[in-house]
Amino acid sequence: MDLDLSHPTLPDLRARARRRIPHFAWEYLDSGTGEDSAIRRSREALDNVVLAPAVLKGRTEPDLTTTLLGRTYDRPWGVSPVGMTGLFWPGAEVTLAQHCVSQNLPFGLSTVAAASVEDLAPHIGEQGWFQLYPPRDMDHCKDLLARAKAAGFHTLVLTVDVPGPSRRERQRRGGLTTPPAITPRLFMQSVLRPHWSLAVARAGVPSVRGLAKYTSPHTPARHVGLAPHAAPDPELFKVLRDLWEGPIVAKGVLVPEEAVMLRDLGFDAIWVSNHGGRQFDGAPGSADALPRVRKALGPDFPVIFDGAVTSGLDMLRAIALGADFIMLGRPWLWGVASFGAKGAAHVSHILTEDMTSGLIQMGITTPPEVRSRLWPTSSSG
Ligand SMILES: Cc1cc2nc3c(=O)[nH]c(=O)nc-3n(C[C@H](O)[C@H](O)[C@H](O)COP(=O)(O)O)c2cc1C
């Protein structure tokens, strides 16, 4: 199958993934919280960004290499941390880490991924960012950080937008319980997805392997998307700052004043995100918040962005609004669930081709130059 013809966009991969993943797991991947309004706002905010094409510039030779936090990546994008990644396709963490190594992109491993830092160690190379939900027990927290470091992860991502659980109504209706239990309903849904079921039968039922060491019948990792953890506060951050040698990123920031506070506390980068719309349905779209956060932080402080990005053009839109680097969550799983490692490669291929084409249409060479092509609209200020 020529994927360029059959699946030329990320939404094409999404449609295929939906047909291959059981309903309960699909609902876990695809949903936000509440009415999914925050997801919609993220999407609309990107759609509303207009960029100016250029004429008589000749054909440019785009260069997508981007330096962030002292490292140069081949493209300005990477993999956002996604909990229980292996639920969507067994082995997805390793598949994506290997893709990131082959393409020199950063790979974010969630604290509550199915694979542990040790599972990733042989595959992660120099590409590892470790996303932390801090365990409540400080000894466990220290141990987890030491394990991540020993496994080769160099950048710590502290998710700051989960002070408590959200309701995730679609996920509940989908039938996924906490802890996950194979009910007759889930079993029937799985039977309808034989490729997935076979893959799971080979790999084993996914669990949060990275936290297994700290859990017991009395303290299970209760929520598939939210293991027991302390909500980060400035005091906890200071402790983590001392514990972690290397860059620390604050993930899940939307409010400009909070971005400034986090920068002043010592974070090395701010990650603008509404957590894929999964935490607070009243939140602005990520791209609504982005220009305000950029303005508050000034032009030079590193800003990472995610939220509803489904094309190279979307990434250029986000960069035009002030992002330095773009991460994607769900689209990588669409690729892997659709076509395994080939699907991950196809995601990067689509993004590369689309971003390159966009740069050529605007007569520019590097992604940051897109800031000069922002077409003024009511939503771009
Ligand atoms: C199924 C799922 C699980 C997620 N788990 C985590 C997580 O464990 N830690 C975290 O910081 N963010 C998590 N996120 C949020 C992503 O890192 C990212 O912010 C979001 O997916 C970006 O939006 P996109 O999926 O539209 O690209 C999760 C998102 C999804 C869809």
PDBQT file of the ligand as one rigid body, heavy atoms in Angstrom, charges set to zero:
ROOT
HETATM    1  C1  LIG A 401      -4.411   9.109  26.182  1.00  0.00    +0.000 C 
HETATM    2  C2  LIG A 401      -3.608  10.267  26.677  1.00  0.00    +0.000 A 
HETATM    3  C3  LIG A 401      -2.842  10.120  27.819  1.00  0.00    +0.000 A 
HETATM    4  C4  LIG A 401      -2.058  11.183  28.269  1.00  0.00    +0.000 A 
HETATM    5  N1  LIG A 401      -1.246  10.990  29.349  1.00  0.00    +0.000 NA
HETATM    6  C5  LIG A 401      -0.433  11.990  29.754  1.00  0.00    +0.000 A 
HETATM    7  C6  LIG A 401       0.498  11.773  30.809  1.00  0.00    +0.000 A 
HETATM    8  O1  LIG A 401       0.599  10.683  31.334  1.00  0.00    +0.000 OA
HETATM    9  N2  LIG A 401       1.254  12.816  31.193  1.00  0.00    +0.000 N 
HETATM   10  C7  LIG A 401       1.171  14.051  30.609  1.00  0.00    +0.000 A 
HETATM   11  O2  LIG A 401       1.896  14.966  30.991  1.00  0.00    +0.000 OA
HETATM   12  N3  LIG A 401       0.322  14.264  29.583  1.00  0.00    +0.000 NA
HETATM   13  C8  LIG A 401      -0.469  13.270  29.138  1.00  0.00    +0.000 A 
HETATM   14  N4  LIG A 401      -1.314  13.480  28.085  1.00  0.00    +0.000 N 
HETATM   15  C9  LIG A 401      -1.319  14.780  27.390  1.00  0.00    +0.000 C 
HETATM   16  C10 LIG A 401      -0.311  14.782  26.240  1.00  0.00    +0.000 C 
HETATM   17  O3  LIG A 401       1.023  14.769  26.724  1.00  0.00    +0.000 OA
HETATM   18  C11 LIG A 401      -0.460  16.045  25.379  1.00  0.00    +0.000 C 
HETATM   19  O4  LIG A 401      -0.412  17.182  26.197  1.00  0.00    +0.000 OA
HETATM   20  C12 LIG A 401      -1.737  16.050  24.546  1.00  0.00    +0.000 C 
HETATM   21  O5  LIG A 401      -2.085  14.771  24.111  1.00  0.00    +0.000 OA
HETATM   22  C13 LIG A 401      -1.532  16.983  23.344  1.00  0.00    +0.000 C 
HETATM   23  O6  LIG A 401      -2.611  17.012  22.524  1.00  0.00    +0.000 OA
HETATM   24  P1  LIG A 401      -2.751  16.147  21.156  1.00  0.00    +0.000 P 
HETATM   25  O7  LIG A 401      -3.066  14.745  21.596  1.00  0.00    +0.000 OA
HETATM   26  O8  LIG A 401      -3.898  16.825  20.497  1.00  0.00    +0.000 OA
HETATM   27  O9  LIG A 401      -1.458  16.265  20.392  1.00  0.00    +0.000 OA
HETATM   28  C14 LIG A 401      -2.089  12.436  27.603  1.00  0.00    +0.000 A 
HETATM   29  C15 LIG A 401      -2.873  12.568  26.455  1.00  0.00    +0.000 A 
HETATM   30  C16 LIG A 401      -3.606  11.494  25.981  1.00  0.00    +0.000 A 
HETATM   31  C17 LIG A 401      -4.423  11.678  24.721  1.00  0.00    +0.000 C 
ENDROOT
TORSDOF 0
